[in-house]
Amino acid sequence: MDKTEEELKQMKEELLQLHQKTVTAAYEYFAALPLGRDRVVAGEVYENLRTATRI
């Protein structure tokens, strides 16, 4: 299952694009929730997703 450098680059780009879409969706969900426990949890999920690709 060896991939070429170009294939790996494309895979990484797709991953980062999908990650950004997921982060955006998580934020929109978090922002739409009323104050309360669900919003706190959604905020934590959003923050974890937002920082997932940072080293």
ABEGO torsion letter per residue (X at the ends): XBBBAAAAAAAAAAAAAAAAAAAAAAAAAAAABBBEAAAAAAAAAAAAAAAAABX
